[in-house]
Amino acid sequence: MPTPLQKLYPKETDEQRRARLCANTKRHYHRNIEKMRAKDRARYAERREEVSARKRAAYAADRENKIATVVRWQNRNPEKVKQSQKERNLWRWYGLTMKDFESLFLKQGSMCPICLCKSPEGKNPWHVDHDHKTGQVRGILCSPCNLMLGHAKDNPQTLRAAIVYLTCKPWYNGLAETARLSLASSIRANS
C-alpha cells in the first residue's frame, strides 16, 4: 500500500526524492538561519572542550593524510589560495576586509592618487598605504608610489627636497648652491 507521500509524488525516483528533500531542508534552514545558528553556538559552547579534544585526536591520528589533502587542494586552486591570503593579510595588517579595500579604491577613482595611473604593472600592483606611526590607512597606491613614500620614510621634507632636486637639475648646470638655498627656503615656507 502506497504511503501518503507516494500518493502525492507517484512517479518520483529516488534521485528526485533526495533533491526535493534537500531543497526543503535548505529552505527550512534559510528561513530559520538565526535560530539554527544560535542553537549551534549554544550546543558548541556546552561541549567546547569535548569537541576540541575530538578534533585534535582525529587530526593527530591522520596528520600526514590531512596535510597532504590540504596541499593537494592548494595546488589545484592557486587562485583561491592567493585570494584567501590577500584577504587574511588585509585583515591582519590593516583591519580591512576585501569589501573595505574595494570601497576605498573606488572612492579614490580606481587609480593611484599620486601618479594617477589606473593599471600599474607588476605581480602585486596595488598596496595599502598607511601611516607607520599611527597605523591609520591613508589610501591605495600603486607599487612605485608606495615604494617612493616608503623610501622617503613618509617625510614631507625629503619629498620636497626631491622636487627641488628634480626641478633645479644641479648636477647638470652646476647650480648646487642655488638648489640648496632654494630647498632651504622651500622647507621654511612650507613649515
N, C-alpha and C positions, 0 to 999 in steps of 0.2 A: 504494500500500500504506500503511495507517494506521501511524502511529508508536505506540510503547508508551503514550505519554500519551493519544493519541486513542482507544486501546483502553480506557483507564481512564475517560476522560470523553468518550464517543462523541458526545453531543449538546450539548456545551459551545459557547456562542457566544464570539466574540472578547471581548465585554464581560465575560462570566462568567470567561473565562480570565484577563483582566487583573486582575479583582477577586481571584481565587484567588491569583495570583502576588503581588499587592500584600499580601494578608493573610499569605502565607508569609514575605515579606520583613520585614514588621513584626514577626511572631512571632520570626523569627531575630534581628532587631535587639534586641528587648526581652529575649530570653534571653541575649544576649551584649553587653549595653549597655556594661558597664565595659570589656570588652576592645576594643570598637569605639571607644569614646571615647579610650582610651589610644592606640590606633593613630592616630586622627585627630590627637590632640595631638602625637604624635611626628612625624607627617608634616608638620604645620604648622610645628613647631619647626625642622625641617630646611630648610624653604623659606619662612620668615617674610618675609625681605626681598623675595623674588620675588613672593609673594602680595600683600604690601603695595603694591609698585610697580604690579602689575597692577590692583589695586583703585583706587589713586589715578589711574592713567591712564584707566580706564573712567569714573570719576566726572568727571574733568576734561573728557573728550570729550563728555559728555552732561549737564553740570552742571544746566542750566536745566530739562531734562526730569525729572531726578531730584528736584530741589527741587519742581517742580510736582506730581509724583506724591505726594510726602510731604504737601504742603499739601492736595491733594485728599483723601487718606486722613484727615488730621486733621479736615478739615471734615465728612467723612462719619461720623466716630467721635469726637465731642467727649467723650463719657463715658469712653471708653478713654484718651483723651489726658489728661483730668483725673485719672483714677485713676493713670496712669503717672507724672504729675508729682508727685502726692501721695506715691507710693512712693519716687520718686527723692529728693524733699526730706526725707522722714523719714530716709532712709539718710544723705544728705549732711550734714544738720544735727545729727541725734541718734544716728546709728548704729543706728537701729531698722528692722526690717522691718515689713511690714503685720501679720504674724502676732504680732510682739512688741507692736505698738500695741494690737491687739485683745485680747491676753492681759492686758496691763496694765489696759486698760479694764474687762475682766471682773473682774479682781482687786479693783477698787475699786467693784464692784457696778453697773457700767454707768451711773454717774451722776457728777456733779461732786462731789468730796469736800468742797468748801467750802459751796456753797449747796444741795446735794443734788438739783438739778434733773436730770431724766432726758432731756429733749428740748428743749434750748435752741433758740432761733430764730436765723436768720441764714444767710448764704451759706456760712460755714465755721464751724459751731458748736463743734467740739472742737479744742483746742490742746494741744500737748505743753508741759508746764511743766518748766522746768529751772533749775538754779542757774547764774546768769550768771558766777560766779567759777570754779566747778569744771567746769561743763558737765554735771553729773550730772542725769539725768532724775528728776523727783520724782513726776510723775503726769500725768493727762489732765484738763484743766479746761475748763469752758465759757468762751466768749469773754469775757463780762463779768468773771468771776473772774480770768481770766488778765490782762486789762487792769488790773484793780484792783491785782494784785500788781506788775505792771509799772510802773504809775504811782507806787506806793509804793516802787519800786526795791528790792523784796524786803526792806524794812527793818521788822522787827517793831515797833520803837518808833513808827514812823509809823502802823502799823496800830492799835497800842494807843491812840495819840493820837486816831485817828479814832473808835474805840469810845467813848472818854471824851467826845469832842465830841458824838457822836450821843446818848449817854445823858444828858448833863447839860443839853443844849439851852441853852447860854449866850447865844445870840442872842435867845432868847425871853424869858427871865426875868431877864436882867442878871446872871447869875452867872459872868461871865467869869473873875474872880479865883479863885472856888471851883473852876472847871473846870481852871484852870492848876495850882492846888495839887494837885487830885485826880490830874491827869495826872502830875505830878512824883512823887507818892507811888506811883502805879501802876507807873511805869517803874522806880523804885528797888526796889519789891517783886518785880518780875519779872526784874530783872537778876541 
